Amino acid sequence: QVKLVESGGGLVQPGGSLRLSCAASGSIFSISRMGWYRQAPGKQRELVATVTSGGNTNYADSVKGRFTISRDNANYTVGLQMNSLKPEDTAVYYCNLMAPWGHSSWGQGTQVTVSS
């Protein structure tokens, strides 16, 4: 069972930036698709961005042009650079690992609050 640990959340003003990071505990990271999801109060968890083992990325329309997902296969980490943050980006952000055979793991989540 791979363990995922997120870091980097916090409180930021509208228009500000934050960088989230997720560290994985095993080499399965290198062959897995990694992703960031978020869940706001009273809402379902939604996809933010994913990156395949080969580096192909996918973004939710709501974050395109503002967020950038990246991965470091040597250090088993995936990052999410978030710029031009909006109040509607407020949520708990979760790191996800999807192995090729369908196994999925989740981190514990990190709170991002965008407020003045």
C-alpha positions in Angstrom: 0.0 0.0 0.0 1.6 3.3 -1.1 1.3 6.2 1.2 0.8 9.8 -0.1 1.5 12.8 2.0 0.4 16.3 0.9 1.8 19.6 2.0 1.7 23.3 1.1 -1.9 24.3 1.8 -2.8 27.4 3.7 -4.6 30.8 3.6 -4.0 33.1 0.7 -5.6 36.3 -0.6 -7.4 36.3 -4.0 -4.9 36.6 -6.8 -2.2 35.0 -4.8 -0.3 31.8 -5.3 0.3 28.5 -3.5 2.3 25.4 -4.3 1.1 22.0 -3.1 3.4 19.0 -3.0 2.7 15.3 -2.6 5.3 12.7 -1.7 4.7 9.0 -2.4 6.3 6.2 -0.5 7.0 3.7 -3.2 8.5 3.2 -6.6 5.0 2.4 -8.0 4.9 6.2 -8.4 7.0 6.1 -11.5 4.5 4.0 -13.5 1.3 5.6 -12.1 -0.9 8.4 -13.1 -0.8 11.1 -10.5 -3.6 13.6 -9.9 -4.9 16.4 -7.7 -8.6 16.5 -6.7 -10.4 18.9 -4.5 -13.6 18.9 -2.4 -15.3 22.1 -1.2 -17.8 22.0 1.7 -21.1 20.5 0.5 -19.8 19.5 -2.9 -18.5 16.4 -4.5 -14.8 15.7 -4.9 -13.7 16.9 -8.4 -10.7 16.5 -10.6 -8.3 19.4 -10.7 -5.4 18.0 -12.8 -3.6 14.8 -13.7 -0.3 13.9 -15.1 0.6 10.5 -16.6 3.8 8.6 -16.1 4.9 9.9 -19.4 4.2 13.5 -18.5 0.9 14.1 -20.3 -1.3 16.5 -18.4 -5.0 17.2 -18.1 -6.8 20.1 -16.3 -10.3 21.0 -15.3 -11.6 23.9 -17.3 -11.9 26.0 -14.2 -8.1 25.9 -13.5 -6.7 25.9 -17.0 -4.1 28.6 -17.4 -3.8 29.2 -13.7 -2.7 25.8 -12.3 0.3 23.7 -13.3 0.8 20.0 -12.4 4.3 18.5 -12.4 6.0 15.4 -11.3 9.5 14.3 -10.3 9.9 10.6 -10.9 13.3 10.5 -9.3 11.9 11.8 -5.9 8.4 10.3 -6.1 6.7 13.7 -5.8 4.0 15.6 -7.7 3.4 19.3 -7.4 0.5 21.7 -8.1 1.4 25.3 -8.7 -1.6 27.4 -8.2 -1.6 31.0 -9.4 -4.3 33.7 -9.6 -6.2 32.0 -6.9 -9.9 32.7 -6.5 -12.3 32.3 -3.5 -14.0 29.4 -5.4 -10.7 27.5 -5.3 -11.2 27.1 -1.6 -11.3 23.4 -0.8 -9.4 20.4 0.6 -7.0 19.3 -2.0 -6.2 15.6 -2.3 -3.3 13.8 -4.0 -4.2 10.6 -5.9 -2.2 7.8 -7.4 -3.7 5.5 -10.0 -1.7 2.5 -10.8 -1.9 0.9 -14.3 -3.9 -2.1 -12.9 -6.5 0.2 -11.4 -5.3 0.5 -7.8 -6.0 3.9 -6.4 -4.5 5.6 -3.3 -5.4 8.9 -1.7 -3.6 11.3 0.6 -5.1 12.8 3.7 -5.8 16.1 2.1 -4.5 19.7 2.6 -6.7 22.7 3.1 -6.5 25.7 0.7 -8.4 28.8 1.7 -8.6 31.8 -0.6 -10.0 34.8 1.2 -9.3 38.4 1.9 
